[in-house]
Amino acid sequence: MHSVGRSWLLLTGFVLFYVVYLLFGALVFSSLERPAEDKLREDVEALKLEFLNHSCVNVAALEGFLLKVLTANKYGVSVLKNASVVSNWDLASSMFFANTLVTTVGYGHTTPLSDAGKAFSILYALIGVPFTMLVLTACVQRIMHPLVLAPVGLLHRLGLRPRPATVVHFTLLLLLVVLCFFVAPAAVFRELEPSWSFLDGVYFCFISLCTIGLGDFVPGTQPRQKYRSLYQLSVMFYMFMGLMMMYLVLRTIHKMADLHGLTTFLQLPRCEDPDLDEDQKPIVEDGQGAQAPSFRTEETSKPLEAASQPSYNTINTS
Amino acid sequence: MHSVGRSWLLLTGFVLFYVVYLLFGALVFSSLERPAEDKLREDVEALKLEFLNHSCVNVAALEGFLLKVLTANKYGVSVLKNASVVSNWDLASSMFFANTLVTTVGYGHTTPLSDAGKAFSILYALIGVPFTMLVLTACVQRIMHPLVLAPVGLLHRLGLRPRPATVVHFTLLLLLVVLCFFVAPAAVFRELEPSWSFLDGVYFCFISLCTIGLGDFVPGTQPRQKYRSLYQLSVMFYMFMGLMMMYLVLRTIHKMADLHGLTTFLQLPRCEDPDLDEDQKPIVEDGQGAQAPSFRTEETSKPLEAASQPSYNTINTS
């Protein structure tokens, strides 16, 4: 009972801290952005007044016109002369959109206009999102050895103890990821996108590889972009590789947390200990189910007695 | 070697199929959206011409004006009279934005304007995204018993065999999730948002709970929204509950795939078999590392001999 009580206490603590964290974020964002927004709002207001003063357009006509312009803009159709040449739905751009759907990045710089497009987006993501996770997982499984297991083994052979070895390795891995997937791409984007600063580049890389995808910065959307299709394909490739590395880093953190006892402390182990029996055993005990074929080496992979785990996940189906 | 060869073949197949899937999506999106886009583009063009004809504004002045209007709009500042009253960065809206960051939904209907805001977004998400995952995982662990293990146990006691029991349970769970987290909220959104159809509501729920978050539909952004803050808080609560249920469904699918031998077939088990030894053992064998404390019941949770696993992940550090 003590363990169960502690686990609920931890959960309550988590949820409370989550709310506090959101409130804290809200306060900071509000204080950081409010002045910038007010300034921009004033500028736009002044601009509109000036435009009205220097022309014979009446307010209502302009409002009506702008409403339609902004609605079209929401769907990626710009009223501007330069921007109107390029379609958002040529093959490369459509593929870029499909890619942002299945990776759950979802910039939203272009969105489906038609009901058929929306319905197809749902279906497409329904299959595509789990499939992308599958492909990424398969890839991460393959690079786990050369990038994590082998280097840690090497550090270990060089005389480092297990824990320091993982810490040194993780620091190096993080450095590599930051350099290759944040700093270097940000430098490239600063060169290729005239309006982007270096911070904008890092911000884009981060927002993309966390799959947040705000869409305020999307590469290759300038009106006169050279080799647009090739550029978009490269960004897609970068995103795939980047997401793979993010998965790898997450998994390495998970392994480190296991080694350092953090998952046990937080009672949140997913692929490890207390949850291990839950994750490893099928939903129902197939001991008495003669029909269920044994795909696993039961004697080695299910060593835990149900009774040895005091948690909620022991169903007594027998 | 045979198994390794098959595993690489599978991976290559996955990646090839992934590219084909993206291409297929691109073709469908392109053919569905191109006509709608062309129509909208023509309308906007006609609108602009008509506006220019009925006023004494010259083309250059209008273009310059619209460029600034659209740029401001990108940052969530609308030039329209109605829209300009409300701030995107009051406390509730900021909290809503913080929530879309940490859940990786990222609608992008509002985005930070200032460099400080961008930098803080990176820091905030860096801590917030893993923390949110942690909270969601903790919550899912607690609802796993009443919503998955107990019902399956009940079905099993009612006489169903393990596999049919999981299939029946999963169908019921899916029905429940679709009704409570897609159909019902879509109906509510159709009532609350004047411009949304039922499909728009379902589309919004789906795009949000998959964390794609395109941001073409965001609740509570109408100019004269009643009880906006309360509405935004409710949507945040809905999203948290919805994400929790999506995690639960994913985990149930994973368990089903294990039971039905799918993960073994695809050699992609994460928390199961072939990878089990990799995920369970710490990055380095701590057998000889006297310093590494044993947080786990080694004798029960590490039953696999390294030699019994022919995969790449056995480091011979000893």
Interface residues (C-beta under 8 A of the other chain):
Chain A: W8 L10 L11 F14 V15 F17 Y18 Y21 L22 L23 G25 A26 L27 V28 F29 S30 L32 E33 R34 A36 E37 D38 L40 R41 D43 V44 E45 L47 K48 F51 H54 S55 C56 V57 V59 A61 E63 F65 L66 L67 K68 V69 L70 A72 N73 K74 Y75 G76 V77 S78 V79 L80 K81 S84 S87 N88 W89 D90 L91 A92 S94 M95 F97 A98 N99 T100 L101 V102 T104 V105 G106 Y107 G108 T111 P112 L113 S114 D115 A116 G117 K118 A119 F120 S121 I122 Y124 A125 L126 I127 G128 V129 P130 F131 T132 L134 V135 T137 A138 C139 Q141 R142 M144 H145 V148 L149 A150 V152 G153 H156 R157 R161 P162 R163 A165 T166 H169 S197 L199 D200 V202 Y203 F206 I207 C210 T211 I212 G213 L214 G215 D216 M236 L250 T252 I253 K255 M256 D258 L259 G261 T264 L266 Q267 L268 R270 C271 E272 D273 D275 L276 E278 D279 Q280 P282 I283 V284 E285 D286 G289 Q291 A292 P293 F295 R296 T297 T300 S301 P303 L304 S308 Y312 N313 I315 N316 T317
Chain B: W8 L10 L11 F14 V15 F17 Y18 Y21 L22 L23 G25 A26 L27 V28 F29 S30 L32 E33 R34 A36 E37 D38 L40 R41 D43 V44 E45 L47 K48 F51 H54 S55 C56 V57 V59 A61 E63 F65 L66 L67 K68 V69 L70 A72 N73 K74 Y75 G76 V77 S78 V79 L80 K81 S84 S87 N88 W89 D90 L91 A92 S94 M95 F97 A98 N99 T100 L101 V102 T104 V105 G106 Y107 G108 T111 P112 L113 S114 D115 A116 G117 K118 A119 F120 S121 I122 Y124 A125 L126 I127 G128 V129 P130 F131 T132 L134 V135 T137 A138 C139 Q141 R142 M144 H145 V148 L149 A150 V152 G153 H156 R157 R161 P162 R163 A165 T166 H169 S197 L199 D200 V202 Y203 F206 I207 C210 T211 I212 G213 L214 G215 D216 M236 L250 T252 I253 K255 M256 D258 L259 G261 T264 L266 Q267 L268 R270 C271 E272 D273 D275 L276 E278 D279 Q280 P282 I283 V284 E285 D286 G289 Q291 A292 P293 F295 R296 T297 T300 S301 P303 L304 S308 Y312 N313 I315 N316 T317
